[in-house]
Amino acid sequence: MGVALPEAVAAELATSADDHLIQLLTPSGELVADEQFHYTGSDQDLVEDLRTMLLTRAIDTEGTALQRKGELGLWVQSLGQEAAQIGSARAFGSNDLIVPSYRELGVYLALGLDPLEFLGTFRGTAMVDWPTGPANLHLPSFVIGTQTLHAVGMAMALQRDGRVGNPNPDDNGAVVVYFGDGATSQGDVNEAFVFAAAANAPVVFFCQNNQWAISEPTTVQTPVPLYRRASGFGFPGVRVDGNDVLAVRAVTEWALERARSGAGPVLIEAFTYRMGAHTTSDDPTKYRSADEVAEWKAKDPIDRLRTYLLAKGLIDDAWLDGVAAEAATQAERLRTGCVQLVEPDLADSFDLVYTDTPEHLHRQRAEFEAYEASFEVNA
Amino acid sequence: MSTLTMAKALNAGLRRALANDPKVLLAGEDIGALGGVFRITEGLQAEFGRDRVVDTPLAESGIVGTAVGLALGGYKPVVEIQFDGFVYPAFDQIVSQVSRLHFRSHGRLSVPMVVRIPYGGGIGAIEHHSESPEAYFAHTPGLKVVTCANPSDAYWMIQQAIADPDPVIFFEPKRRYHDKGEVDVDASAAPDSLYQARIARHGTDATLLTYGPMVRTCLDAAAAAEAEGRSLEVIDLRSLSPIDDATVFASVRRTGRVVVVHEAARTLGMGAELAARIQAECFYELQAPVLRVTGYDLPYPPSRTEHSFLPDLDRVLDAVDQSLAH
């Protein structure tokens, strides 16, 4: 005989009742209305979004090719997640702080960054190749979920600096932090939720649920939809179609505006799909079905936006050809620029460990340089 | 005898442990269908089922913390930390709980579990994938810390670690996963105790003290030195805690000269402990100061400089020259 679950408790646990996926553009490229969320951008914004998504995919493809040729040690694909990344980036305000994880190529390109500015991480010429601008872009983290706590701390700093809840919205800022479905299991992420809720911190937790943490489906991490975790911590969670750039932008704009106004954190679950491997070191054919991949391919974020813009006459084949040519040029630039990245010298590492380098590291540097020089003399 | 890679030898050792003891279970990220990112557990979930080869949520503290509970419940968990640099979220569980439950419970509890950690550099990886954190664990009373250097040891040591009544941190040198060697998979028992060092090569002029990924480097150095008429002994420590002092001291007394080699940073690395023990016990037999060839005191650097960071044959022989010059 089973132990009965009180009805109210059962309702809380039900996973299908109200798992509303916020969507403004269907996979077949048709606009749909949502009661709460509306697209605020222009048609021209959407054309630019498609351009950025296409360029992201081209750079992503080239990154994979460069790894296969041995020019990169690793490449982390964003394939399939372009709308989640670019849609959310379109919502950033000038005072917002951006805390990426390691799979945010689309965010970087939406910010106008040159991929050669951050390629060194993957070529191994830099430990972390962190572009010098924009100043509000934090460096990426590679330990899963660790950055969510830093983001909350940054949001607490904004509160103390009087940058939240001012009457003039131009005076306000918030923090947006990226992480994945797997990261939601980490203690750090859960502690970040606790701290953000306790401090009512202006932070938007942007979770790209791409359905897979390497080989583990999201069901290994949770039996309930991830966005519903937020309510237990005391702040709202929403699930948005992560392959719908309009909906992602609308939801992220709402969440950031809410955070800036002083109303506290939001968890956004961008429901998307990792079309590629976890990284170039991974082989997804070992653990997921071709049927599943095909099912998601039909929901491709680029296809639906292209279909919509073509149908509306906002772009045409000539425009697409132009972007394809631009993508080819950028890919070529990446190929050429990759092998020209400056080779690092270990000697330069010794002064990076501390602000004020202690004597033993000066000695070790001298020891290293003398050792290297001994080969030059012998040669 | 079978010729196996270290990866396959570990897989065979885990399979045998699972087959021999129904209480053994494996847990970790991606160890099931994928067989782990290094394929160490390949095929084991299909063979032993999801209750014994468990794909865990992505949370290292959770992996180790729940393993403590499983161990207290009578199981023998063997957990996989995916990469060296990801063990730190589990550090509290390992250092504050795993290591001292026996002590805290006045000896009434034991935690027979194994934490497997692929470690070390040389694979061209990005940050956090090339670390050598062994000293943190060897420094912690209550933990046993071992590392294999060849396929035969990998096969036997993982089984011995699982059979051990105390918690064992099991470091696997990932750059050597594909090294091949002879493994007597049909033998009934391991050739050596888990905590016994091995003389990997006999020599008379100087002793190279090393472990894990650097054993092969030191063997290569010893082979090169032989061409120059120098006879180097190579000791593979195998166990970093406890240390097999007897084997170490006996070698030092024979050669009088010691170079310790490890990838980990120099300050308070294993070399520091070994040098202290050797000078205390073999002071009058030493012909030269104990020297160390190690990683520098830096965070593991960008992969395109790792060849400069990692001890290699030339740096080892350079130190041997310095030792012999005394």
Boltz contact constraints between the chains, C-beta under 6 A:
constraints:
  - contact:
      token1: [A, 73]
      token2: [B, 124]
      max_distance: 6.0
  - contact:
      token1: [A, 73]
      token2: [B, 303]
      max_distance: 6.0
  - contact:
      token1: [A, 74]
      token2: [B, 126]
      max_distance: 6.0
  - contact:
      token1: [A, 124]
      token2: [B, 302]
      max_distance: 6.0
  - contact:
      token1: [A, 124]
      token2: [B, 303]
      max_distance: 6.0
  - contact:
      token1: [A, 124]
      token2: [B, 304]
      max_distance: 6.0
  - contact:
      token1: [A, 125]
      token2: [B, 304]
      max_distance: 6.0
  - contact:
      token1: [A, 126]
      token2: [B, 302]
      max_distance: 6.0
  - contact:
      token1: [A, 127]
      token2: [B, 127]
      max_distance: 6.0
  - contact:
      token1: [A, 127]
      token2: [B, 302]
      max_distance: 6.0
  - contact:
      token1: [A, 142]
      token2: [B, 127]
      max_distance: 6.0
  - contact:
      token1: [A, 142]
      token2: [B, 128]
      max_distance: 6.0
  - contact:
      token1: [A, 143]
      token2: [B, 128]
      max_distance: 6.0
  - contact:
      token1: [A, 182]
      token2: [B, 58]
      max_distance: 6.0
  - contact:
      token1: [A, 185]
      token2: [B, 57]
      max_distance: 6.0
  - contact:
      token1: [A, 185]
      token2: [B, 58]
      max_distance: 6.0
  - contact:
      token1: [A, 185]
      token2: [B, 59]
      max_distance: 6.0
  - contact:
      token1: [A, 186]
      token2: [B, 59]
      max_distance: 6.0
  - contact:
      token1: [A, 187]
      token2: [B, 61]
      max_distance: 6.0
  - contact:
      token1: [A, 213]
      token2: [B, 58]
      max_distance: 6.0
  - contact:
      token1: [A, 214]
      token2: [B, 30]
      max_distance: 6.0
  - contact:
      token1: [A, 215]
      token2: [B, 30]
      max_distance: 6.0
  - contact:
      token1: [A, 215]
      token2: [B, 33]
      max_distance: 6.0
  - contact:
      token1: [A, 215]
      token2: [B, 34]
      max_distance: 6.0
  - contact:
      token1: [A, 216]
      token2: [B, 55]
      max_distance: 6.0
  - contact:
      token1: [A, 220]
      token2: [B, 55]
      max_distance: 6.0
  - contact:
      token1: [A, 221]
      token2: [B, 57]
      max_distance: 6.0
  - contact:
      token1: [A, 286]
      token2: [B, 34]
      max_distance: 6.0
  - contact:
      token1: [A, 287]
      token2: [B, 33]
      max_distance: 6.0
  - contact:
      token1: [A, 287]
      token2: [B, 34]
      max_distance: 6.0
  - contact:
      token1: [A, 344]
      token2: [B, 302]
      max_distance: 6.0
  - contact:
      token1: [A, 344]
      token2: [B, 304]
      max_distance: 6.0
  - contact:
      token1: [A, 344]
      token2: [B, 305]
      max_distance: 6.0
  - contact:
      token1: [A, 346]
      token2: [B, 301]
      max_distance: 6.0
  - contact:
      token1: [A, 346]
      token2: [B, 305]
      max_distance: 6.0
  - contact:
      token1: [A, 346]
      token2: [B, 308]
      max_distance: 6.0
  - contact:
      token1: [A, 346]
      token2: [B, 309]
      max_distance: 6.0
  - contact:
      token1: [A, 349]
      token2: [B, 298]
      max_distance: 6.0
  - contact:
      token1: [A, 349]
      token2: [B, 301]
      max_distance: 6.0
  - contact:
      token1: [A, 353]
      token2: [B, 298]
      max_distance: 6.0
  - contact:
      token1: [A, 364]
      token2: [B, 296]
      max_distance: 6.0
